[in-house]
Amino acid sequence: MANGNEERRALRYFLGMVCALCVALITPQARAQNAVPAANGAGGHVSNHIVVQATPRFCQAVAQAMPNHAQGFSAAAHDVMSAGLDATCQQWGVTNVRPAFRYGFAHPDLAAKHGLDQFFVFETAPGTDTVAMAADFATHTTEITAASVSGIGGISAMIPDDADFDIQWGMDNDGTVPSGTLTCVADADVDAPEAWDISTGNAVDPIVIAIIDSGVEPHVEFAGRMVPGIATGDVDETDTGDDCVIFHGTHVAGIAAARGNNGIGVAGMCWNCQIMPIDVLYDGTNGNGCNGNTMDLVNGIIWAADNGADVINMSLQYYNLPPLDNVLLQNAIRYAHDLDIVIIAATGNDNIGGVGVVSYPAVFPETIAVGGTTCQDRHARLGVSGTNWTSNWGPEIDVAAPGDRVWSCSQNNGYRFISGTSMATPHVTGLAALIRSVEPNIPNTAVARLLQETTDDVESPGWDEFTGYGRVNAHAALLAAPNYPRVMASDPPSGAIDARRPHDPNDTAIIYGWDSVEMTFPGNAAGVLAEEFVVVQSGTTAGVAPVIDSIDVLDDQRIRINLDKPIEPGTWTSIIHSSSQTRVDLGFMPADVDGDTVSAPSDILALVDALNGVGDPLELWSIDVDRSGIAGPPDILDVVDLLNGAGMFDAYLNQRLPVIEE
């Protein structure tokens, strides 16, 4: 059995490179999916490859051909193609077929869950009409579910300023900071100095920030804190230096994590965080280093997720993505999100998408979408806020941060001003890293909630489409972090198994299975609401899960959750606090052998004795293990399975209960 499992795991891992599941195409933002613009420019598509979503049948054929094919993946794929698909490949000059994700997956099951393992790239010569090529490939429906071009996005047209100012107004603004033609408003900042009194980042176990951008230059502000990254958009994948002509990624990294209090330059949000450079844009040999295609972006996301990133910053904007790019990008982000990574992205600027259109990847619900504000605490808008750029807005925006004329790191250990939502985003990224520095176990969903709930509301009351919940406040967020709502303890404790005497269908006075649980929160338990919880029941015998009937407040930290019915026998019942993803898991598998009305280790010993002929084996016949109301042979079989570890229960007082579904 063990060898068979290992073989299946190995095959599953291999299939993770090829294909497993088939998912429906996702069209999350129809308003941003207009006709595909011209090839090879920002907002357009590449002309040297297409993306193909393969059918399970084709994927399985390639997987079967691979182990005995010495010439590699592409040759194996060609071997199993139909004559028609092979002819189409020849017609379009296909030079290589490869899995879309070049580096594999550290978590192949998770990749399969999100359909990431079913995509291929068909490479061809630059300058090919890939729109027509994709249309041709899509006709081969036996082997191909969908085919499309791959889009191009990257860095917005940022506006570097002359080095006229030597103060970082976004971090600390007393109202006297000159910023172009604007008269600044006092405290139109993120309150960074007050936050640094609480934490400047954990130096012992640093939070890793992945800067998915144009690369990051070595800089005196980052000394000793850069960890290995990758350059998915470069010829040399180890060259993670900044390719962009304005040193965009370096500037972004400085805002998030430049060393503070070192007597030079600037202070980033998180002084002790580590920087992981993920260069997903073309190197200097392929342009100005400020654009890139979606395939390089999604590979960068997966690589960062698999190699230790805690927070991801994407100061990038992509528009008009082709259909499969939508699928790949959103599912790559879901993969990272399921690994509990905080994902933060810029809403974009108006030069490509048009004002009022939030860019990819910020449109996706798993990201924290960030808009840009000025030193007047208003969203930047061309011709309105005194700026020469606009912060894109829309229903997807979550929060805002300073983005106008931000002073940060540049090439050759220098500094410069740049404006845009790209600069707003790393303020939020650095703050997310500080939150995780003071609360290492806080889930990404709770980080998002904290950022939203501790903002300064700077425009319309409440959420608005220009600044979301407001401009972030680092001090307020760090003050609230230790008390973010989460389940700290419970009675009965999570993982407990209710062990009571066997079910008597004629005795309605006895309650079988817990129908309430006490939970301890950091504080303000009175503010915890029933709608914040989800009750899930798992197991082959699971019926309809209980629901929360009421909540009793016991004191300022404890509540009692009352269910409308007891938990079911032979199941796990999970009570999940949705925003923090903390939970209490309760099992119920009662059996009493020795008649003392409590299941205990002595019952296990009695079972073993009875099965081995010690004592009276007839005692076994009185045990209603499956709780059918009748003690009989099926109960004995259940006992044998339990003791041999073959049943559906995971521990019998070390019983085997159903696997808890996360």
C-alpha positions as CSV (number, residue, x, y, z in Angstrom):
1,M,0.0,0.0,0.0
2,A,2.8,2.4,0.9
3,N,4.6,1.8,-2.4
4,G,1.4,2.3,-4.3
5,N,0.8,5.6,-2.5
6,E,4.3,6.8,-3.3
7,E,3.8,5.9,-6.9
8,R,0.5,7.8,-7.0
9,R,2.1,10.8,-5.3
10,A,5.0,10.7,-7.8
11,L,2.6,10.5,-10.7
12,R,0.5,13.3,-9.2
13,Y,3.6,15.5,-9.0
14,F,4.5,14.7,-12.6
15,L,1.0,15.4,-13.7
16,G,1.3,18.7,-11.9
17,M,3.8,19.6,-14.6
18,V,1.4,18.4,-17.3
19,C,-2.3,18.4,-16.5
20,A,-4.9,17.0,-14.0
21,L,-8.2,18.9,-13.8
22,C,-10.2,20.9,-16.2
23,V,-11.6,24.2,-15.1
24,A,-14.0,26.6,-16.7
25,L,-12.7,29.8,-18.2
26,I,-13.0,32.8,-15.8
27,T,-13.9,36.2,-17.1
28,P,-13.7,38.3,-13.9
29,Q,-13.7,41.7,-15.5
30,A,-15.6,41.8,-18.7
31,R,-15.2,45.6,-18.9
32,A,-11.5,45.2,-19.2
33,Q,-11.6,42.5,-21.9
34,N,-12.1,44.4,-25.1
35,A,-10.5,43.6,-28.4
36,V,-6.9,42.6,-28.0
37,P,-4.5,45.5,-29.0
38,A,-1.6,45.2,-31.3
39,A,1.2,42.8,-30.6
40,N,4.4,43.4,-28.6
41,G,3.4,46.7,-26.9
42,A,2.1,47.4,-23.4
43,G,-1.5,46.5,-23.3
44,G,-1.1,44.2,-26.3
45,H,0.1,40.6,-26.7
46,V,3.2,38.7,-27.5
47,S,4.0,37.4,-31.0
48,N,6.2,34.5,-30.1
49,H,3.9,32.1,-28.3
50,I,0.3,31.2,-27.5
51,V,-1.2,29.7,-24.3
52,V,-3.2,26.5,-24.6
53,Q,-5.5,24.8,-22.1
54,A,-5.3,21.1,-22.8
55,T,-8.0,18.5,-22.4
56,P,-7.6,15.8,-19.8
57,R,-7.3,13.2,-22.5
58,F,-4.4,14.9,-24.1
59,C,-2.7,15.6,-20.8
60,Q,-2.9,12.0,-19.8
61,A,-1.5,10.9,-23.1
62,V,1.5,13.2,-22.7
63,A,2.0,12.0,-19.1
64,Q,2.1,8.4,-20.2
65,A,4.5,9.2,-23.0
66,M,7.0,11.2,-20.9
67,P,8.7,8.5,-18.7
68,N,10.0,6.6,-21.8
69,H,10.8,9.6,-23.9
70,A,14.4,10.7,-23.8
71,Q,13.9,13.7,-26.0
72,G,11.8,15.6,-23.4
73,F,8.4,17.1,-23.0
74,S,8.0,18.8,-26.4
75,A,8.8,15.6,-28.3
76,A,6.5,13.6,-26.1
77,A,3.7,16.1,-26.7
78,H,4.2,15.8,-30.5
79,D,4.2,12.1,-30.3
80,V,0.7,11.9,-28.9
81,M,-0.8,14.7,-31.0
82,S,-3.4,13.9,-33.7
83,A,-2.2,14.3,-37.2
84,G,-4.3,17.4,-37.5
85,L,-2.8,19.1,-34.5
86,D,0.7,18.2,-35.5
87,A,0.0,19.7,-39.0
88,T,-1.2,22.9,-37.4
89,C,2.0,23.0,-35.3
90,Q,4.0,22.7,-38.5
91,Q,1.9,25.3,-40.3
92,W,2.6,27.9,-37.5
93,G,6.2,27.0,-37.1
94,V,5.9,25.7,-33.5
95,T,9.5,25.3,-32.2
96,N,8.7,24.1,-28.7
97,V,5.9,22.9,-26.5
98,R,6.3,23.2,-22.7
99,P,4.3,23.4,-19.5
100,A,3.1,26.9,-18.8
101,F,4.8,26.9,-15.4
102,R,8.5,26.3,-16.0
103,Y,9.5,25.7,-12.4
104,G,7.0,23.1,-11.4
105,F,5.1,23.4,-8.1
106,A,6.1,22.9,-4.5
107,H,2.4,22.1,-3.9
108,P,1.2,20.1,-6.9
109,D,-2.2,19.2,-5.2
110,L,-2.8,22.9,-4.7
111,A,-1.8,23.6,-8.3
112,A,-4.3,21.0,-9.5
113,K,-7.0,22.5,-7.3
114,H,-6.6,25.8,-9.2
115,G,-6.1,24.2,-12.6
116,L,-2.6,25.5,-13.0
117,D,-1.3,22.2,-14.3
118,Q,-3.3,22.0,-17.4
119,F,-1.7,24.8,-19.5
120,F,0.9,24.5,-22.2
121,V,2.8,27.1,-24.1
122,F,3.3,26.7,-27.8
123,E,6.4,28.7,-28.9
124,T,6.9,30.0,-32.4
125,A,9.0,32.7,-34.2
126,P,8.7,36.3,-33.1
127,G,6.4,38.3,-35.4
128,T,3.9,35.6,-35.8
129,D,0.2,36.5,-36.0
130,T,-0.6,34.8,-32.7
131,V,-4.2,35.9,-32.8
132,A,-4.8,33.8,-35.9
133,M,-2.6,31.1,-34.6
134,A,-4.6,30.8,-31.4
135,A,-7.8,30.6,-33.3
136,D,-6.5,27.7,-35.4
137,F,-5.3,25.8,-32.4
138,A,-8.7,26.2,-30.7
139,T,-10.4,24.2,-33.4
140,H,-8.7,21.0,-32.2
141,T,-11.3,20.4,-29.5
142,T,-10.3,16.8,-28.8
143,E,-6.9,17.9,-27.5
144,I,-7.4,21.6,-26.7
145,T,-10.1,23.2,-24.5
146,A,-9.0,26.8,-25.3
147,A,-6.2,28.7,-26.8
148,S,-5.4,32.4,-26.7
149,V,-2.6,34.9,-27.1
150,S,-0.6,36.0,-24.0
151,G,-0.9,39.6,-22.9
152,I,1.7,42.3,-22.1
153,G,1.6,44.6,-19.2
154,G,4.1,46.1,-16.7
155,I,5.0,49.4,-15.3
156,S,2.8,52.4,-16.0
157,A,4.4,55.5,-17.4
158,M,5.8,56.8,-14.2
159,I,6.8,60.4,-13.9
160,P,10.2,60.9,-12.3
161,D,10.8,64.3,-10.6
162,D,13.9,66.2,-10.1
163,A,15.4,65.8,-6.7
164,D,14.0,69.0,-5.3
165,F,12.7,67.6,-2.0
166,D,14.5,65.8,0.8
167,I,11.5,64.8,2.9
168,Q,9.4,61.7,2.6
169,W,6.0,63.4,3.1
170,G,4.2,60.1,2.8
171,M,5.8,58.8,5.9
172,D,5.5,61.9,8.1
173,N,3.9,65.2,6.9
174,D,3.6,68.3,9.1
175,G,1.9,70.3,6.3
176,T,5.0,72.3,5.4
177,V,6.4,69.9,2.8
178,P,6.3,71.5,-0.7
179,S,5.2,69.2,-3.4
180,G,5.0,70.8,-6.8
181,T,2.0,73.2,-6.9
182,L,0.3,71.5,-4.0
183,T,-0.1,72.9,-0.5
184,C,0.1,69.9,1.8
185,V,-2.2,69.0,4.6
186,A,-0.7,68.2,8.0
187,D,-0.8,64.5,8.8
188,A,-1.7,63.4,5.3
189,D,0.7,60.5,5.8
190,V,0.8,56.9,7.1
191,D,2.0,57.8,10.6
192,A,5.2,55.8,10.1
193,P,7.3,57.2,13.0
194,E,4.5,56.3,15.5
195,A,4.4,52.8,14.0
196,W,8.2,52.4,14.3
197,D,7.9,53.0,18.0
198,I,6.1,49.6,18.0
199,S,8.1,47.7,15.4
200,T,10.5,48.3,12.6
201,G,10.3,44.6,11.6
202,N,11.5,41.4,13.1
203,A,15.2,41.1,12.8
204,V,15.4,37.6,14.2
205,D,12.9,36.0,11.9
206,P,12.5,38.6,9.1
207,I,9.4,38.8,6.9
208,V,10.2,38.2,3.3
209,I,8.8,40.7,0.8
210,A,8.8,39.6,-2.9
211,I,9.1,42.6,-5.2
212,I,7.6,41.3,-8.4
213,D,8.7,44.0,-10.7
214,S,11.6,45.0,-13.0
215,G,14.2,43.6,-10.6
216,V,16.0,45.3,-7.7
217,E,19.4,46.9,-7.8
218,P,21.9,46.1,-4.9
219,H,21.7,49.3,-2.8
220,V,23.3,50.4,0.4
221,E,19.8,50.6,1.9
222,F,19.3,46.9,1.3
223,A,22.6,45.6,2.4
224,G,22.5,42.2,4.0
225,R,18.8,41.8,3.5
226,M,18.4,40.6,-0.1
227,V,17.5,37.0,-0.5
228,P,17.7,34.9,-3.8
229,G,15.1,35.7,-6.4
230,I,14.6,34.9,-10.1
231,A,14.4,36.8,-13.4
232,T,11.6,35.0,-15.3
233,G,11.6,37.8,-18.0
234,D,15.4,37.7,-18.6
235,V,17.6,35.6,-20.7
236,D,19.7,35.0,-17.6
237,E,17.3,33.9,-14.9
238,T,19.8,34.7,-12.1
239,D,20.2,38.4,-13.2
240,T,17.6,40.0,-10.9
241,G,19.1,43.5,-11.2
242,D,16.7,46.3,-12.2
243,D,16.1,46.4,-16.0
244,C,13.8,49.4,-16.1
245,V,15.1,52.7,-17.4
246,I,13.8,54.5,-14.3
247,F,14.9,51.7,-11.9
248,H,11.3,51.1,-11.0
249,G,11.7,47.9,-8.9
250,T,14.5,49.5,-6.9
251,H,12.4,52.5,-6.1
252,V,9.5,50.2,-5.0
253,A,11.7,48.1,-2.8
254,G,13.1,51.2,-1.1
255,I,9.6,52.4,-0.1
256,A,8.7,49.0,1.3
257,A,12.0,48.1,3.0
258,A,14.9,50.6,2.9
259,R,16.9,50.5,6.1
260,G,15.9,53.2,8.5
261,N,17.9,55.1,11.1
262,N,21.2,54.5,9.3
263,G,22.1,58.1,8.8
264,I,21.7,58.1,5.0
265,G,19.0,58.2,2.3
266,V,15.5,57.2,3.2
267,A,13.6,55.0,5.6
268,G,11.3,52.3,4.2
269,M,8.3,51.0,6.0
270,C,9.9,47.8,7.3
271,W,13.6,48.3,8.1
272,N,14.4,44.7,9.0
273,C,12.4,42.9,6.3
274,Q,14.1,40.8,3.6
275,I,13.8,41.6,-0.1
276,M,13.2,38.9,-2.7
277,P,13.7,40.4,-6.2
278,I,11.4,38.8,-8.8
279,D,12.1,40.3,-12.2
280,V,9.2,39.5,-14.5
281,L,9.8,42.2,-17.1
282,Y,12.0,42.1,-20.2
283,D,15.7,42.7,-19.8
284,G,17.5,45.6,-21.5
285,T,18.2,43.5,-24.6
286,N,14.4,43.2,-25.3
287,G,13.4,46.8,-24.7
288,N,13.5,49.3,-21.9
289,G,12.9,46.7,-19.2
290,C,9.6,48.1,-18.1
291,N,7.2,45.8,-19.9
292,G,6.6,42.0,-19.8
293,N,4.2,39.3,-20.7
294,T,1.7,37.5,-18.5
295,M,3.5,34.2,-18.6
296,D,6.6,35.7,-17.0
297,L,4.4,37.3,-14.3
298,V,2.6,34.1,-13.4
299,N,5.8,32.2,-13.2
300,G,7.2,34.8,-10.9
301,I,4.2,34.6,-8.6
302,I,4.5,30.8,-8.3
303,W,8.2,31.0,-7.8
304,A,7.9,33.6,-5.0
305,A,5.1,31.6,-3.4
306,D,7.1,28.4,-3.5
307,N,10.3,29.9,-2.2
308,G,9.4,31.6,1.0
309,A,7.7,34.9,0.3
310,D,5.4,36.2,3.1
311,V,4.1,39.3,1.3
312,I,4.0,40.0,-2.5
313,N,4.2,43.5,-4.0
314,M,3.0,43.9,-7.5
315,S,3.4,47.5,-8.6
316,L,2.4,46.4,-12.1
317,Q,-0.6,47.0,-14.4
318,Y,-2.0,44.8,-17.1
319,Y,-5.1,45.5,-19.2
320,N,-7.1,43.8,-21.9
321,L,-5.8,40.4,-20.9
322,P,-6.7,37.5,-23.2
323,P,-9.0,34.8,-21.7
324,L,-6.4,32.3,-20.7
325,D,-4.2,35.0,-19.2
326,N,-7.1,35.8,-16.9
327,V,-7.3,32.1,-15.9
328,L,-3.6,31.7,-15.4
329,L,-3.1,35.0,-13.5
330,Q,-6.1,34.6,-11.2
331,N,-5.3,31.0,-10.4
332,A,-1.6,31.7,-9.8
333,I,-2.8,34.4,-7.3
334,R,-5.2,31.9,-5.7
335,Y,-2.3,29.4,-5.4
336,A,-0.2,32.0,-3.5
337,H,-3.2,33.2,-1.5
338,D,-4.0,29.6,-0.4
339,L,-0.4,29.5,0.9
340,D,-1.3,32.4,3.2
341,I,0.7,35.0,1.4
342,V,-0.5,38.6,1.6
343,I,-0.8,39.8,-2.0
344,I,-0.8,43.6,-2.7
345,A,-1.2,45.2,-6.2
346,A,-1.5,48.7,-7.7
347,T,-4.8,49.9,-9.2
348,G,-2.8,51.4,-12.0
349,N,-2.5,54.8,-13.7
350,D,-4.6,56.2,-16.5
351,N,-2.2,55.9,-19.4
352,I,-3.4,52.6,-20.8
353,G,-6.6,51.4,-19.1
354,G,-8.4,54.7,-18.7
355,V,-9.5,56.2,-15.5
356,G,-12.1,54.3,-13.6
357,V,-10.6,50.9,-14.6
358,V,-8.6,49.0,-12.0
359,S,-5.8,47.1,-13.6
360,Y,-4.9,43.4,-13.4
361,P,-3.9,41.8,-11.0
362,A,-5.4,44.3,-8.6
363,V,-8.9,43.4,-9.8
364,F,-8.8,40.0,-8.3
365,P,-10.5,39.6,-4.9
366,E,-7.4,37.8,-3.4
367,T,-5.3,40.9,-3.8
368,I,-5.3,44.1,-1.8
369,A,-5.9,46.8,-4.4
370,V,-4.1,50.1,-3.6
371,G,-4.8,53.5,-5.0
372,G,-2.6,56.6,-4.8
373,T,-3.1,59.8,-2.7
374,T,-1.4,63.2,-2.7
375,C,-0.1,65.2,0.3
376,Q,-3.5,66.8,0.4
377,D,-5.1,63.4,1.4
378,R,-7.0,63.1,-1.9
379,H,-6.7,60.6,-4.6
380,A,-4.5,61.7,-7.4
381,R,-6.4,62.8,-10.5
382,L,-5.1,64.7,-13.5
383,G,-6.4,68.2,-13.7
384,V,-8.2,67.9,-10.3
385,S,-5.7,67.2,-7.6
386,G,-2.8,69.3,-9.0
387,T,-1.0,66.2,-10.2
388,N,-0.1,65.2,-13.8
389,W,-1.2,61.6,-13.3
390,T,-4.4,59.8,-12.1
391,S,-4.9,57.0,-9.7
392,N,-7.3,54.5,-11.2
393,W,-10.4,53.7,-9.3
394,G,-13.3,51.3,-9.3
395,P,-15.3,48.8,-7.2
396,E,-12.2,46.6,-6.6
397,I,-10.1,49.2,-4.7
398,D,-9.4,48.4,-1.0
399,V,-7.2,51.1,0.4
400,A,-5.0,54.0,-0.7
401,A,-1.5,55.3,0.3
402,P,0.8,58.2,-0.7
403,G,1.8,57.9,-4.3
404,D,2.6,61.5,-5.5
405,R,6.3,62.5,-5.8
406,V,7.7,59.8,-3.6
407,W,11.4,59.9,-2.8
408,S,13.1,56.5,-2.7
409,C,16.0,54.4,-3.9
410,S,17.5,54.4,-7.4
411,Q,20.6,53.2,-9.3
412,N,24.2,53.6,-8.0
413,N,23.0,54.0,-4.4
414,G,21.1,57.1,-5.4
415,Y,17.6,58.4,-4.9
416,R,14.9,60.0,-7.0
417,F,11.2,61.1,-7.1
418,I,8.6,59.0,-8.9
419,S,4.8,59.2,-8.8
420,G,2.1,56.7,-9.3
421,T,0.1,53.9,-7.7
422,S,3.3,51.9,-8.0
423,M,4.7,54.0,-5.2
424,A,1.5,53.8,-3.1
425,T,1.5,50.0,-3.2
426,P,4.8,49.4,-1.3
427,H,3.7,51.6,1.5
428,V,0.9,49.1,2.1
429,T,3.2,46.1,1.4
430,G,5.7,47.3,4.0
431,L,2.9,47.9,6.5
432,A,1.6,44.3,5.9
433,A,5.1,43.1,6.6
434,L,5.2,45.1,9.9
435,I,1.8,43.6,10.9
436,R,3.2,40.1,10.3
437,S,6.4,41.1,12.2
438,V,4.4,41.7,15.4
439,E,1.8,39.0,14.8
440,P,3.6,36.2,12.8
441,N,0.6,33.9,12.8
442,I,-1.9,36.3,11.5
443,P,-3.6,35.0,8.3
444,N,-3.6,36.9,5.1
445,T,-7.3,37.5,5.3
446,A,-6.9,39.1,8.7
447,V,-4.1,41.3,7.4
448,A,-6.5,42.6,4.7
449,R,-9.2,43.2,7.3
450,L,-6.8,45.1,9.6
451,L,-5.6,47.3,6.8
452,Q,-9.2,48.2,5.9
453,E,-10.4,48.8,9.4
454,T,-7.6,51.0,10.6
455,T,-7.5,53.5,7.7
456,D,-8.0,57.2,7.9
457,D,-11.2,58.0,5.9
458,V,-10.0,60.8,3.7
459,E,-12.7,61.3,1.1
460,S,-16.4,60.3,1.0
461,P,-17.5,58.8,4.4
462,G,-17.1,55.0,4.4
463,W,-15.8,53.0,1.5
464,D,-15.6,54.9,-1.8
465,E,-14.3,53.9,-5.3
466,F,-11.4,56.4,-5.2
467,T,-9.6,55.5,-2.0
468,G,-11.4,52.4,-0.9
469,Y,-11.7,52.3,2.9
470,G,-9.3,55.2,3.2
471,R,-5.6,56.0,3.4
472,V,-3.7,53.4,5.5
473,N,-2.5,54.3,9.0
474,A,0.5,52.2,10.1
475,H,0.3,53.2,13.7
476,A,-3.4,52.3,14.0
477,A,-2.8,49.0,12.3
478,L,0.0,48.0,14.6
479,L,-1.9,49.0,17.7
480,A,-4.8,46.8,16.5
481,A,-2.8,43.9,15.3
482,P,-2.5,42.0,18.7
483,N,-6.2,42.3,19.2
484,Y,-7.4,41.3,15.8
485,P,-10.4,39.0,16.2
486,R,-9.4,35.4,16.2
487,V,-10.0,32.2,18.2
488,M,-7.2,31.9,20.8
489,A,-8.6,28.9,22.8
490,S,-11.7,26.9,23.2
491,D,-13.5,24.6,25.7
492,P,-13.6,21.8,24.6
493,P,-10.3,22.4,22.9
494,S,-9.9,22.1,19.2
495,G,-9.3,18.5,18.1
496,A,-11.2,17.0,21.0
497,I,-13.3,14.0,20.5
498,D,-16.6,13.6,22.3
499,A,-16.5,10.2,23.9
500,R,-19.8,9.3,25.6
501,R,-21.8,6.1,26.1
502,P,-23.3,4.4,23.1
503,H,-26.5,5.8,21.6
504,D,-29.8,4.7,23.1
505,P,-32.5,5.7,20.6
506,N,-35.1,5.3,23.4
507,D,-33.5,7.7,25.8
508,T,-34.2,11.2,24.5
509,A,-33.0,12.9,27.7
510,I,-29.3,12.3,26.9
511,I,-27.6,14.7,24.5
512,Y,-25.1,12.9,22.3
513,G,-22.3,15.2,20.8
514,W,-21.5,18.7,21.8
515,D,-24.1,21.4,21.1
516,S,-22.1,24.3,22.4
517,V,-18.5,25.5,22.6
518,E,-16.8,28.3,24.5
519,M,-14.3,30.4,22.6
520,T,-11.7,32.9,23.8
521,F,-10.8,36.0,21.8
522,P,-8.1,38.6,22.4
523,G,-10.7,41.2,23.4
524,N,-14.0,42.8,22.7
525,A,-15.8,39.4,22.6
526,A,-19.1,41.3,22.7
527,G,-18.4,42.5,19.2
528,V,-18.1,39.0,17.7
529,L,-21.1,38.2,15.5
530,A,-22.7,34.9,14.4
531,E,-22.3,35.9,10.8
532,E,-18.5,35.9,11.2
533,F,-18.6,32.1,11.5
534,V,-19.1,29.2,9.2
535,V,-20.0,25.7,10.5
536,V,-18.7,22.8,8.3
537,Q,-19.3,19.1,8.9
538,S,-17.2,16.5,7.2
539,G,-17.2,12.7,7.1
540,T,-19.0,9.9,5.2
541,T,-21.8,9.9,7.8
542,A,-22.2,13.7,7.9
543,G,-25.6,15.0,7.4
544,V,-26.7,18.7,7.5
545,A,-24.2,20.7,9.5
546,P,-25.4,22.5,12.7
547,V,-25.9,26.2,12.5
548,I,-25.2,28.8,15.2
549,D,-28.4,29.3,17.1
550,S,-27.1,32.1,19.5
551,I,-24.0,33.5,21.1
552,D,-23.7,34.2,24.8
553,V,-21.1,36.8,25.9
554,L,-19.4,35.3,29.1
555,D,-16.9,38.2,29.7
556,D,-14.8,40.6,27.6
557,Q,-12.8,37.8,26.0
558,R,-15.1,34.7,26.1
559,I,-18.2,33.8,24.2
560,R,-20.3,30.6,24.1
561,I,-21.5,29.5,20.7
562,N,-24.8,27.6,20.9
563,L,-25.6,25.3,18.0
564,D,-29.1,24.4,16.9
565,K,-28.4,20.7,17.3
566,P,-25.6,18.5,18.5
567,I,-22.7,17.6,16.2
568,E,-23.2,14.4,14.3
569,P,-21.6,11.1,15.2
570,G,-18.6,9.9,13.2
571,T,-17.8,13.4,11.9
572,W,-15.6,16.4,12.4
573,T,-17.6,19.6,13.0
574,S,-15.5,22.7,12.3
575,I,-16.6,26.1,13.6
576,I,-14.5,28.6,11.5
577,H,-14.0,32.3,12.2
578,S,-14.1,33.4,8.6
579,S,-12.0,36.6,8.6
580,S,-9.1,35.2,10.7
581,Q,-9.4,31.6,9.4
582,T,-9.0,30.3,13.0
583,R,-11.2,27.4,14.0
584,V,-12.3,24.8,16.5
585,D,-12.6,21.2,15.2
586,L,-14.7,18.8,17.3
587,G,-15.1,15.1,16.7
588,F,-17.7,12.7,17.9
589,M,-17.2,8.9,17.9
590,P,-18.5,7.4,21.2
591,A,-18.2,3.9,22.3
592,D,-18.2,2.5,25.9
593,V,-17.0,-1.1,26.4
594,D,-16.7,-1.5,30.1
595,G,-20.0,0.1,31.0
596,D,-18.8,3.1,33.0
597,T,-20.6,5.5,30.6
598,V,-17.3,7.1,29.5
599,S,-15.0,6.1,26.6
600,A,-11.5,5.8,27.9
601,P,-8.2,3.9,27.3
602,S,-9.7,1.0,29.4
603,D,-12.3,0.6,26.7
604,I,-9.6,0.1,24.1
605,L,-7.9,-2.5,26.3
606,A,-11.2,-4.3,26.7
607,L,-11.6,-4.4,23.0
608,V,-8.2,-5.8,22.4
609,D,-8.7,-8.4,25.1
610,A,-12.0,-9.4,23.6
611,L,-10.6,-9.7,20.1
612,N,-7.8,-11.9,21.5
613,G,-10.1,-14.2,23.4
614,V,-9.4,-12.8,26.8
615,G,-12.5,-12.2,28.8
616,D,-16.1,-12.6,27.5
617,P,-16.2,-11.9,23.8
618,L,-20.0,-11.5,24.0
619,E,-19.3,-8.1,25.5
620,L,-18.5,-6.9,22.0
621,W,-22.0,-7.6,20.9
622,S,-23.4,-5.0,23.2
623,I,-21.4,-2.2,21.6
624,D,-23.3,0.0,19.1
625,V,-20.3,1.5,17.3
626,D,-22.0,2.7,14.2
627,R,-24.8,4.2,16.3
628,S,-27.5,2.4,14.3
629,G,-29.5,1.6,17.5
630,I,-28.7,-2.1,17.0
631,A,-25.5,-3.8,18.2
632,G,-24.5,-6.4,15.6
633,P,-21.8,-7.7,13.3
634,P,-21.2,-4.4,11.5
635,D,-20.2,-2.9,14.9
636,I,-17.6,-5.7,15.3
637,L,-16.2,-5.0,11.9
638,D,-16.0,-1.3,12.7
639,V,-14.1,-2.1,15.9
640,V,-11.6,-4.3,13.9
641,D,-11.1,-1.5,11.4
642,L,-10.6,1.0,14.1
643,L,-8.0,-1.0,15.8
644,N,-6.2,-1.8,12.5
645,G,-6.3,1.8,11.3
646,A,-8.4,0.9,8.3
647,G,-11.6,2.6,9.2
648,M,-12.7,6.1,8.4
649,F,-11.6,7.3,11.9
650,D,-8.2,8.8,12.6
651,A,-7.9,8.0,16.2
652,Y,-10.1,6.1,18.6
653,L,-9.0,8.0,21.6
654,N,-6.5,8.2,18.9
655,Q,-9.4,7.3,16.7
656,R,-9.6,7.8,13.0
657,L,-12.1,10.5,12.3
658,P,-12.6,11.9,8.8
659,V,-9.8,14.1,7.5
660,I,-10.6,17.8,8.3
661,E,-11.2,19.7,5.2
662,E,-9.2,23.0,5.3
